[in-house]
Amino acid sequence: MLSFRKHLFFAVFAGILFTTMLTAAFAQKIAPHIDEASLMNTVRELCHEKYAGRLPGHDGYNKAAGWMVDQFRKAGLRPGAGKGYMQPLKAEYNEIAAPCRFTIYAPGQKEIHPKLGTDYTFRGFTGTGDLTAPVVFAGYGISDETLAYNDYLGVNVAGKVVMVFRTNPLWKPAGQSWPDDSPRYKAAMARRHGALAMLLVSPPGDRETVPEVIGSVINGRGVQDESFPQLVISRATANALLRSSGLTIQELFQQIQSAQMPASMPTQTSVQITVNTRYTLSAPTFNVVGLIPGTHPQLKHEYVVVGAHLDHVGQQCGEVTFPGANDNASGSAAVLEMARAFNRMRVKPARSVIFALFASEEQGLQGAEHFVKTFPGGTDKIAAMLNFDCIAFGDSIQLGNGHSVPVLYNLARGLAADRNVVKATWSGGGADATPFHKAGVPALYFVSTNSYAHLHSPGDTPETLNTSLFADITRLGLLTLLKIAAGDYRREPVK
């Protein structure tokens, strides 16, 4: 049984030696060291326009990371990335610059000007284009010779714009699997058939808990097509495009679903699209990493990683910024606040503690993957990883990956006291916990339930956050971290 000394600000707590029992009374004592106002001040800072939505490769992300480095230094963290706090890596980068336009021309109707950020957005990895062309509905945008299903059969999309569902069909093809449903696959198929651009729309009922129109930068494998515009449109916008056909996107969805056959057709409507991009295959970016060395002769060579992703999805056309308050200024603020709490409480942990803010989670966990792949001495030295992602919007606390790490899960649940923690969990990691899980590192994912109402939208602002829930999750994270850092958790095999 190991212990470590925590000196609190108040003299009444000075000199107390804490052992493996972190009681409810102690939980109350640490509560002042996680402050709602301080958490929200960090969120507001990271959501500032000067950081331009924190897209890796953009100067806005660099500035946000630089601000966090200063805060890590002030919190007493040592550099955790070699000689400094910044761990470099490379990421694809695509700047969407002004001017941008999207106009709908339907026969016998006034032209429609959908609103950027509400009625449509550009995919993060859209290509450049300036075109006017008819729109063809092409189902799910699937064209695969091995399947008895081809959305492009019987329709001519050459020189036109295709409108497709952004997902794969709900049913499974007999004995086979649908192809990749990433934007890059769908764009490549459309381009192969001669299309000039692509409009993506969510099918009815798909992910109703998140916005239809998002600024996503997940793109899939393959080569960037720098001259192929890609837009995300709302179902209302899709119906405006379909009005002259007499059908709705809901009716087309049901028709395809019922018959399990394509229902591709011309819409009798044209669009004008203008978008300008500056694409870089390998732009420099970095994780931000700070360290508190352990004090126990043996356990100081083991690490606890406290992580969150700092990045978000940027801005578009100089008109719309995606501030990412819940996703994931909230998790980044929690990581910083826990580091500050260690400093205020003068914690001397047995194990070494790493506070990490990852880049490029939104593009596919790239910052966390790089951290895991390059961890000095191998990841078997990491006793546990605590991930904080989208923790400030919703109504309760969820601890993810509990089926994979039941001991760690039960440890955190046991510290929850009267906090509103749901029992539901999952396995396999999740978000930035996934690369750690795959490497055999026990990882627990802190998240709020019903968290995604503003996901990747301009509406993900500080004003929407549940500040008391935010502080509660951060306090539970700190209690869990203190236990693990004290040596009161033995690294368990990952299921």
C-alpha positions as CSV (number, residue, x, y, z in Angstrom):
1,M,0.0,0.0,0.0
2,L,1.5,3.3,-1.1
3,S,0.8,6.8,-0.1
4,F,1.8,10.4,-1.0
5,R,1.5,13.8,0.7
6,K,-0.8,16.5,-0.5
7,H,-0.4,19.9,1.1
8,L,-3.6,21.9,0.7
9,F,-3.9,25.7,0.9
10,F,-5.7,25.6,4.3
11,A,-3.5,25.0,7.3
12,V,-6.1,22.5,8.8
13,F,-5.2,20.0,6.0
14,A,-1.4,20.6,6.0
15,G,0.7,17.6,6.8
16,I,-2.0,15.0,6.4
17,L,-0.8,11.7,4.9
18,F,-3.3,10.3,2.4
19,T,-3.4,6.5,1.9
20,T,-5.5,4.4,-0.4
21,M,-8.8,5.6,1.0
22,L,-10.1,8.8,-0.7
23,T,-13.2,9.3,1.3
24,A,-16.3,11.3,0.6
25,A,-15.0,13.9,3.1
26,F,-11.8,14.2,1.2
27,A,-13.8,14.6,-2.0
28,Q,-15.4,17.6,-0.4
29,K,-12.0,19.0,0.6
30,I,-10.7,18.8,-3.0
31,A,-13.8,20.3,-4.5
32,P,-12.6,23.9,-4.2
33,H,-9.6,23.1,-6.3
34,I,-11.8,22.5,-9.3
35,D,-13.5,25.8,-9.9
36,E,-16.4,26.2,-12.3
37,A,-15.4,29.8,-13.1
38,S,-11.9,28.7,-13.9
39,L,-13.0,25.9,-16.2
40,M,-15.4,28.2,-18.1
41,N,-12.7,30.9,-18.4
42,T,-10.5,28.3,-20.2
43,V,-13.4,27.3,-22.4
44,R,-14.1,30.9,-23.4
45,E,-10.5,31.5,-24.1
46,L,-10.2,28.5,-26.4
47,C,-13.5,29.4,-28.2
48,H,-12.2,32.9,-29.0
49,E,-12.3,34.0,-32.7
50,K,-8.5,34.5,-32.7
51,Y,-8.1,30.7,-32.5
52,A,-10.3,30.2,-35.6
53,G,-11.9,26.9,-34.5
54,R,-8.5,25.3,-33.6
55,L,-7.9,23.4,-36.8
56,P,-4.5,21.7,-36.8
57,G,-2.3,23.3,-39.5
58,H,-3.9,26.7,-39.0
59,D,-2.2,29.5,-37.1
60,G,-5.3,29.5,-34.8
61,Y,-4.5,26.0,-33.5
62,N,-0.9,27.0,-33.0
63,K,-1.9,30.0,-30.9
64,A,-4.3,27.9,-28.8
65,A,-1.6,25.4,-28.2
66,G,0.8,28.1,-27.3
67,W,-1.6,29.5,-24.8
68,M,-2.0,26.1,-23.3
69,V,1.8,25.7,-23.1
70,D,1.9,28.9,-21.0
71,Q,-0.8,27.6,-18.7
72,F,1.0,24.3,-18.3
73,R,4.2,26.1,-17.4
74,K,2.3,28.3,-14.9
75,A,0.7,25.2,-13.4
76,G,4.2,23.9,-12.6
77,L,4.3,21.1,-15.2
78,R,7.7,20.2,-16.6
79,P,8.1,19.8,-20.4
80,G,6.7,16.4,-21.4
81,A,7.8,16.2,-25.0
82,G,11.6,16.0,-24.8
83,K,13.1,19.4,-24.3
84,G,9.8,21.2,-24.6
85,Y,6.0,21.0,-24.3
86,M,5.2,20.5,-28.0
87,Q,5.4,17.1,-29.6
88,P,5.5,17.6,-33.4
89,L,3.5,15.6,-35.9
90,K,2.1,16.1,-39.4
91,A,-1.5,16.3,-40.5
92,E,-3.5,17.0,-43.7
93,Y,-4.7,20.6,-43.8
94,N,-7.3,22.3,-45.9
95,E,-8.1,25.9,-45.6
96,I,-11.6,27.0,-46.9
97,A,-11.3,30.6,-47.9
98,A,-13.6,33.3,-49.2
99,P,-15.4,33.8,-51.5
100,C,-17.9,31.0,-51.0
101,R,-21.3,30.7,-52.6
102,F,-24.1,28.2,-52.9
103,T,-27.3,29.0,-54.9
104,I,-30.2,26.8,-55.9
105,Y,-32.0,27.4,-59.3
106,A,-35.3,25.6,-59.7
107,P,-37.6,26.0,-62.7
108,G,-40.3,28.6,-62.2
109,Q,-39.0,29.6,-58.7
110,K,-36.9,32.4,-57.3
111,E,-33.3,31.5,-56.7
112,I,-32.6,30.2,-53.2
113,H,-29.5,31.2,-51.2
114,P,-29.0,28.7,-48.4
115,K,-27.2,30.0,-45.3
116,L,-23.7,28.8,-44.6
117,G,-23.5,27.1,-41.2
118,T,-27.2,26.5,-41.0
119,D,-28.5,25.1,-44.3
120,Y,-25.1,23.9,-45.6
121,T,-21.4,23.7,-44.9
122,F,-18.5,22.5,-46.9
123,R,-16.8,19.3,-46.0
124,G,-13.5,20.0,-44.3
125,F,-11.7,18.4,-47.2
126,T,-13.7,19.9,-50.0
127,G,-11.9,20.8,-53.2
128,T,-11.9,24.1,-55.0
129,G,-14.5,24.9,-57.6
130,D,-16.6,27.5,-59.4
131,L,-19.5,25.9,-61.4
132,T,-23.1,25.9,-62.2
133,A,-24.7,22.5,-63.1
134,P,-27.8,20.4,-62.8
135,V,-28.2,18.2,-59.7
136,V,-28.8,14.4,-59.9
137,F,-29.9,12.4,-56.9
138,A,-27.7,9.2,-56.7
139,G,-28.9,7.4,-53.6
140,Y,-26.0,6.3,-51.4
141,G,-23.4,7.1,-54.1
142,I,-22.3,3.4,-54.2
143,S,-20.8,1.9,-57.3
144,D,-19.2,-1.5,-56.7
145,E,-19.0,-4.3,-59.3
146,T,-19.0,-7.0,-56.6
147,L,-22.4,-5.9,-55.4
148,A,-25.8,-6.3,-57.1
149,Y,-26.4,-2.6,-56.3
150,N,-25.3,0.5,-58.2
151,D,-26.7,3.9,-57.6
152,Y,-25.1,5.2,-60.8
153,L,-26.8,2.6,-63.1
154,G,-29.2,4.3,-65.5
155,V,-28.4,7.9,-64.7
156,N,-26.0,10.3,-66.4
157,V,-24.1,12.4,-63.9
158,A,-21.3,13.6,-66.2
159,G,-20.9,17.4,-65.9
160,K,-23.4,17.5,-63.1
161,V,-23.6,17.6,-59.3
162,V,-24.6,14.5,-57.4
163,M,-26.7,14.5,-54.2
164,V,-26.1,11.4,-52.1
165,F,-26.8,10.1,-48.6
166,R,-23.7,10.4,-46.4
167,T,-24.1,6.9,-45.0
168,N,-24.4,3.4,-46.3
169,P,-27.9,1.6,-46.6
170,L,-29.4,0.2,-43.4
171,W,-29.7,-3.3,-44.8
172,K,-26.7,-5.6,-45.5
173,P,-25.9,-7.0,-49.0
174,A,-26.2,-10.7,-49.2
175,G,-23.0,-12.3,-48.0
176,Q,-21.0,-9.1,-48.4
177,S,-20.4,-5.7,-46.9
178,W,-21.0,-2.2,-48.1
179,P,-17.9,-0.3,-49.3
180,D,-16.3,2.5,-47.4
181,D,-18.8,5.2,-46.6
182,S,-16.3,8.0,-46.2
183,P,-16.6,11.2,-48.1
184,R,-13.5,10.3,-50.1
185,Y,-14.9,7.1,-51.3
186,K,-18.2,8.7,-52.3
187,A,-16.4,11.6,-53.9
188,A,-14.1,9.2,-55.9
189,M,-17.1,7.3,-57.2
190,A,-18.9,10.5,-58.2
191,R,-15.8,11.8,-59.9
192,R,-15.3,8.4,-61.7
193,H,-18.8,8.8,-63.2
194,G,-18.0,12.3,-64.4
195,A,-19.6,14.4,-61.7
196,L,-18.3,17.9,-60.9
197,A,-19.3,18.2,-57.2
198,M,-21.1,16.3,-54.4
199,L,-23.8,17.2,-52.0
200,L,-24.1,15.0,-48.8
201,V,-27.3,14.7,-46.9
202,S,-28.1,12.7,-43.7
203,P,-30.9,10.1,-44.3
204,P,-34.0,10.6,-42.2
205,G,-33.6,9.2,-38.7
206,D,-29.8,9.2,-38.9
207,R,-28.2,10.4,-35.7
208,E,-31.1,12.6,-34.7
209,T,-29.2,13.7,-31.6
210,V,-26.6,15.6,-33.6
211,P,-27.1,18.5,-36.1
212,E,-27.7,17.6,-39.8
213,V,-25.3,20.2,-41.0
214,I,-21.8,19.9,-39.5
215,G,-18.3,21.0,-40.2
216,S,-16.6,17.7,-40.1
217,V,-12.9,17.1,-41.2
218,I,-12.9,13.3,-41.1
219,N,-12.3,12.3,-44.7
220,G,-11.2,8.7,-45.1
221,R,-8.4,7.1,-47.0
222,G,-7.2,8.1,-50.4
223,V,-5.8,11.1,-52.3
224,Q,-7.3,14.5,-51.9
225,D,-9.2,15.7,-55.0
226,E,-8.4,19.4,-54.9
227,S,-10.9,20.3,-57.6
228,F,-14.0,18.5,-56.5
229,P,-16.3,20.6,-54.2
230,Q,-18.1,18.7,-51.4
231,L,-20.9,20.2,-49.4
232,V,-23.1,18.9,-46.5
233,I,-26.7,20.0,-46.8
234,S,-29.7,19.8,-44.5
235,R,-32.7,17.7,-45.4
236,A,-34.7,20.9,-45.9
237,T,-32.1,22.1,-48.4
238,A,-32.3,18.7,-50.1
239,N,-36.1,19.0,-50.4
240,A,-35.7,22.5,-51.9
241,L,-33.6,20.8,-54.6
242,L,-36.2,18.1,-55.1
243,R,-39.3,20.3,-55.1
244,S,-39.6,20.3,-58.9
245,S,-39.5,16.5,-59.0
246,G,-42.5,16.2,-56.7
247,L,-40.7,14.0,-54.2
248,T,-38.9,14.6,-50.9
249,I,-35.7,13.2,-49.5
250,Q,-37.8,11.3,-46.9
251,E,-39.8,9.6,-49.7
252,L,-36.7,8.7,-51.7
253,F,-35.1,7.2,-48.6
254,Q,-38.2,5.1,-47.9
255,Q,-38.4,4.0,-51.5
256,I,-34.8,2.8,-51.6
257,Q,-35.2,1.2,-48.1
258,S,-38.4,-0.7,-49.0
259,A,-37.2,-2.0,-52.4
260,Q,-33.6,-2.3,-51.5
261,M,-32.9,-0.9,-55.0
262,P,-31.6,2.4,-56.2
263,A,-34.0,5.3,-57.0
264,S,-31.5,7.6,-58.7
265,M,-32.9,10.4,-60.8
266,P,-32.4,14.0,-62.1
267,T,-33.9,16.6,-59.8
268,Q,-34.7,19.2,-62.5
269,T,-32.8,21.7,-60.4
270,S,-29.4,23.3,-60.8
271,V,-26.9,24.8,-58.3
272,Q,-24.1,27.3,-58.4
273,I,-21.1,26.4,-56.2
274,T,-18.1,28.6,-55.5
275,V,-15.4,27.5,-53.0
276,N,-11.7,28.2,-52.6
277,T,-9.3,26.0,-50.8
278,R,-5.6,25.8,-50.0
279,Y,-4.7,22.1,-49.4
280,T,-1.5,20.8,-47.7
281,L,-0.8,17.1,-47.6
282,S,1.5,17.3,-44.6
283,A,1.2,20.4,-42.4
284,P,3.1,20.7,-39.1
285,T,1.1,20.5,-35.9
286,F,1.7,19.2,-32.4
287,N,0.5,17.7,-29.2
288,V,1.0,19.7,-26.0
289,V,2.5,17.6,-23.2
290,G,3.4,18.4,-19.6
291,L,4.8,16.2,-16.8
292,I,4.8,15.8,-13.0
293,P,7.5,13.3,-12.1
294,G,6.7,10.6,-9.6
295,T,8.4,10.3,-6.3
296,H,8.2,6.6,-5.5
297,P,11.5,4.8,-6.3
298,Q,9.8,2.1,-8.5
299,L,6.5,3.6,-9.4
300,K,8.0,6.9,-10.7
301,H,8.9,4.9,-13.8
302,E,5.2,4.2,-14.5
303,Y,2.9,6.9,-15.9
304,V,-0.7,8.0,-15.8
305,V,-1.8,9.9,-18.9
306,V,-4.6,12.5,-18.5
307,G,-5.6,13.4,-22.0
308,A,-8.1,15.4,-24.2
309,H,-8.0,16.7,-27.7
310,L,-7.4,20.4,-28.2
311,D,-8.3,20.6,-31.9
312,H,-11.7,21.3,-33.5
313,V,-12.9,21.7,-37.1
314,G,-11.9,25.3,-37.8
315,Q,-13.8,27.9,-39.8
316,Q,-15.1,28.3,-43.3
317,C,-15.0,31.1,-45.8
318,G,-14.2,33.8,-43.2
319,E,-17.9,33.7,-42.3
320,V,-18.5,30.8,-40.0
321,T,-16.4,29.5,-37.0
322,F,-16.9,26.3,-35.2
323,P,-15.9,27.2,-31.6
324,G,-16.0,23.7,-30.2
325,A,-16.9,24.6,-26.6
326,N,-18.1,21.1,-25.6
327,D,-16.0,19.4,-28.3
328,N,-13.4,19.7,-26.9
329,A,-12.5,22.9,-25.1
330,S,-14.3,21.3,-22.2
331,G,-12.0,18.3,-22.0
332,S,-8.9,20.5,-22.6
333,A,-10.0,22.8,-19.8
334,A,-10.5,19.8,-17.5
335,V,-7.0,18.5,-18.1
336,L,-5.6,22.0,-17.4
337,E,-7.7,22.4,-14.2
338,M,-6.5,19.0,-12.9
339,A,-2.9,20.1,-13.5
340,R,-3.6,23.3,-11.6
341,A,-5.2,21.4,-8.8
342,F,-2.0,19.2,-8.4
343,N,0.0,22.4,-8.2
344,R,-2.3,24.1,-5.7
345,M,-2.5,21.0,-3.5
346,R,1.3,20.4,-3.9
347,V,0.7,16.8,-4.8
348,K,3.7,14.6,-4.9
349,P,2.5,11.6,-6.8
350,A,4.0,8.1,-6.6
351,R,3.6,7.5,-10.3
352,S,4.6,10.1,-12.9
353,V,1.6,12.0,-14.3
354,I,1.5,13.2,-18.0
355,F,-1.0,15.9,-19.0
356,A,-1.5,15.7,-22.7
357,L,-3.6,17.7,-25.2
358,F,-3.8,15.9,-28.6
359,A,-4.0,17.4,-32.1
360,S,-6.1,16.0,-35.0
361,E,-8.6,13.9,-33.1
362,E,-11.2,15.2,-35.5
363,Q,-9.3,13.9,-38.5
364,G,-9.0,10.4,-37.0
365,L,-7.2,10.3,-33.6
366,Q,-3.9,11.2,-35.2
367,G,-2.4,13.1,-32.3
368,A,-3.2,10.3,-29.8
369,E,-1.9,7.7,-32.2
370,H,1.4,9.5,-32.6
371,F,1.7,9.9,-28.8
372,V,1.2,6.2,-28.3
373,K,3.4,5.1,-31.2
374,T,6.3,7.2,-30.0
375,F,6.0,6.8,-26.3
376,P,9.5,6.5,-24.8
377,G,10.2,3.0,-23.6
378,G,6.9,1.6,-24.8
379,T,3.3,1.8,-23.6
380,D,3.7,-1.0,-21.1
381,K,5.0,1.8,-18.8
382,I,1.6,3.5,-18.9
383,A,-0.5,2.3,-15.9
384,A,-3.7,4.0,-17.1
385,M,-5.1,6.6,-19.5
386,L,-8.0,8.9,-18.6
387,N,-9.6,10.6,-21.6
388,F,-11.9,13.6,-21.4
389,D,-14.0,14.5,-24.4
390,C,-17.3,16.4,-24.6
391,I,-17.9,16.6,-20.8
392,A,-19.9,19.8,-20.4
393,F,-23.2,19.5,-22.3
394,G,-25.9,17.0,-21.2
395,D,-27.3,15.8,-18.0
396,S,-25.2,13.0,-16.4
397,I,-21.8,11.4,-16.4
398,Q,-20.8,8.3,-18.4
399,L,-17.6,6.3,-18.0
400,G,-16.7,4.6,-21.3
401,N,-14.7,1.5,-22.1
402,G,-15.7,0.0,-18.8
403,H,-16.3,-3.5,-20.3
404,S,-12.6,-3.5,-21.4
405,V,-11.2,-2.2,-18.0
406,P,-13.7,-3.3,-15.3
407,V,-11.3,-2.7,-12.4
408,L,-10.5,0.9,-13.5
409,Y,-14.2,1.5,-14.3
410,N,-15.3,0.3,-10.8
411,L,-12.6,2.4,-9.2
412,A,-14.0,5.5,-10.7
413,R,-17.6,4.6,-10.1
414,G,-16.7,3.9,-6.4
415,L,-15.4,7.5,-6.2
416,A,-18.5,9.0,-7.7
417,A,-20.4,9.2,-4.4
418,D,-23.7,10.9,-5.1
419,R,-22.7,12.1,-8.5
420,N,-25.1,11.2,-11.3
421,V,-23.1,8.5,-13.1
422,V,-25.0,6.2,-15.5
423,K,-24.2,2.5,-15.5
424,A,-24.1,2.1,-19.2
425,T,-20.6,1.7,-20.7
426,W,-18.9,0.1,-23.7
427,S,-15.7,-1.6,-24.8
428,G,-13.0,-0.9,-27.3
429,G,-11.8,2.5,-26.2
430,G,-13.5,5.4,-27.9
431,A,-12.1,8.6,-29.4
432,D,-8.5,9.3,-28.1
433,A,-8.8,6.4,-25.7
434,T,-8.8,4.0,-28.7
435,P,-5.1,4.1,-29.6
436,F,-4.2,3.5,-26.0
437,H,-6.7,0.6,-25.7
438,K,-5.3,-1.0,-28.9
439,A,-1.8,-0.8,-27.4
440,G,-3.0,-2.6,-24.3
441,V,-3.2,0.4,-22.0
442,P,-6.2,0.5,-19.6
443,A,-8.1,3.6,-20.7
444,L,-11.3,5.2,-19.2
445,Y,-13.3,7.6,-21.2
446,F,-15.1,10.5,-19.3
447,V,-18.0,12.0,-21.2
448,S,-21.4,13.5,-20.5
449,T,-24.6,11.8,-21.7
450,N,-26.7,13.4,-24.4
451,S,-23.7,15.5,-25.2
452,Y,-23.9,16.1,-29.0
453,A,-26.8,18.4,-29.7
454,H,-24.3,21.0,-31.1
455,L,-21.7,18.7,-32.4
456,H,-19.4,20.3,-35.0
457,S,-21.8,23.2,-35.4
458,P,-21.4,27.0,-34.9
459,G,-23.8,26.5,-32.0
460,D,-21.2,24.7,-29.8
461,T,-20.6,27.8,-27.7
462,P,-19.7,28.3,-24.0
463,E,-23.2,29.6,-23.3
464,T,-24.7,26.2,-23.9
465,L,-22.7,24.3,-21.3
466,N,-23.9,22.7,-18.1
467,T,-21.3,24.2,-15.7
468,S,-22.2,22.2,-12.6
469,L,-22.0,18.9,-14.6
470,F,-18.7,20.1,-16.1
471,A,-17.2,20.7,-12.7
472,D,-18.6,17.4,-11.4
473,I,-17.0,15.3,-14.1
474,T,-13.7,17.1,-13.7
475,R,-13.7,16.5,-9.9
476,L,-14.5,12.8,-10.5
477,G,-11.6,12.7,-12.9
478,L,-9.3,14.3,-10.4
479,L,-10.3,11.9,-7.6
480,T,-9.7,9.0,-10.0
481,L,-6.3,10.4,-11.1
482,L,-5.2,10.9,-7.5
483,K,-5.9,7.2,-6.7
484,I,-4.1,5.9,-9.7
485,A,-1.2,8.4,-9.2
486,A,-0.9,7.2,-5.6
487,G,-0.4,3.7,-6.7
488,D,-3.8,2.5,-5.5
489,Y,-4.5,0.8,-8.9
490,R,-2.6,-2.0,-10.4
491,R,-2.5,-2.1,-14.2
492,E,-5.1,-4.6,-15.4
493,P,-5.1,-6.7,-18.6
494,V,-7.3,-5.0,-21.2
495,K,-10.2,-7.1,-22.5
